[in-house]
Amino acid sequence: MALFSNHVALCRTTVEAVHGDEVTLYAAKRVGGVNGKMERDFALDPIVLSGCLHQDIDREDGGFWPDPAGMVGGVDRTLNRVGDLTCSVALSEDKVSEGDFLHVSAAASSDYADQWFEVVTITPNGLGQLELALAKARSNHVCA
């Protein structure tokens, strides 16, 4: 198992060097009760790390569902904000929570440079990293 773990670590270093972008993870907290909005938790320091952003390239709409806020009726449309954008990070599960904000560095080489996202789901990938499913952050949630 140690040989496999060493190989995974070596591969991860290579993948991050080639495909990784600098991202910053900002802790968030819910304000205004159970249904309140998420806002940045300034009591916790941001975490700067390398993240590999990837999405399902089969989607023609850029990988995001429409924001349900503007829907009228909306019976035939999903209310799920999760798009097909995922960020793979080497981070322990206790350092990130659903609702946290992720900012992609303005110097990033990806199409997502200087954009804000909200972490919607967190899934360990079995190789020591987490897969963070992302949704575009709403403009009133962006926190610098």
N, C-alpha and C positions, 0 to 999 in steps of 0.2 A: 504493500500500500504506500510506503514511503516513496518508492520509485515513481508511482503514478502521481502522487502529490507534488513531487519535484517537477515532473513533466508538465503538470497543469500550471504550476507557478511560472515556469519558463515560457510556456505558450501565452499565458496572460500578459506577461511583460512584453512580448512581441506584439500581441494584438493591440495593447494599449499604445505602444510606440507608433504603430502604423495607423490605427483607426481611432484612438482615444482623443477626446477633447476635454479641456478643462471645464469642469462643472462645479457649481457651488450649491450645496444643499443647505437650505434654511429650515430650521425647525418651525412648526406652526402649532397654534393652539386654537381651539374653538371658543369663540366669544359670543355671548348672547344666548346661551343654553344649548340644548341638544341639536336644534336646527339652525343654530347660529353659523355665521360665516367663519372661515378659517383666516387667521391673521398670523403674521410672523411672531414667534416667541423670542423676544429680545433677551430673555434670561439665558438662552443657550447660544453658544458661538456657532457661526456657520462652519461647515466642513468643506474644504476645497479638495477635490480629488479628480482623478481621470475617469471619464465615463465613455463607454462605447455606445453611441446612439444608433439604433437600427429600426427599420420598420418593414411591414409587409408591403412589398413592392407591387403586389397584384391589385391594390386598391387604386382606382382612378381618381378619387377625390382628394388625394394627398394624405390619406391615412387618418383623417379625423372625421368623426360624426358631427353633424351640425350641433351648435350650442342650443340646448333645449329652451333656453330663456326666451328666444324669439318665436317659439312655435305657437301657433294658434290652432286649436283642435289637436293636431299632431298624432292622430290615432295610428297612422301608418308609419310613424317615425319612431326611432328608438329614443329612449331617455338616458341612455348610457353615454357618458362623456368620454369614455376610454377610446382612444384612437389606436392605431397600430404602431405607435412609437413606443419603443422600450429603450431604457438605458441600463446597461450592464455595468455594475460597480463592484469593486472589491471592498466591502463594508459589512460589518456585523449587523444583524437584524435589530439590535438594541439601539442603534445609532440613527435609525430612520423610521418614520411612521407615515401611515396613510394621511394625506392632507398636507404633508411638508411641501415646500416649494423647491424647485430645481431651476437654477439659472445656468444657461450655457454661455460660456465666455464670449465676449465680442470678438476675440482673436481666434475663435474656433474655426476649423476648416470645413465644418459641415454646413448644411443648409439651415441649421437651427441656431446659428451664431446670434448671440445677444437676445435670445428668446426665453420667456418664463414658462414653466410648466408646473403642474401640481401632480404629486405622486398619488396615484389612484389605487394601485395594488402593488404588493411586494411579494415576490416569489423567489425563494432560494433556487439556484439552478443546479445544485448538487456538486458544483465544482469550486465552492468557496466564494462565489459571488452572488449578488442579488440581481434579479431582473425587476426593474422599476417600470411599471406601466404608467405612462404619462398622459395627461390631458393638458391642453392649452390652458394656462392660467387666465382667469378673467381679469380684465384691466384693473378692476378695483381691488384685486388681491395682490397685485405686483408690489413687492416690497424691496426697496433698495437699502 
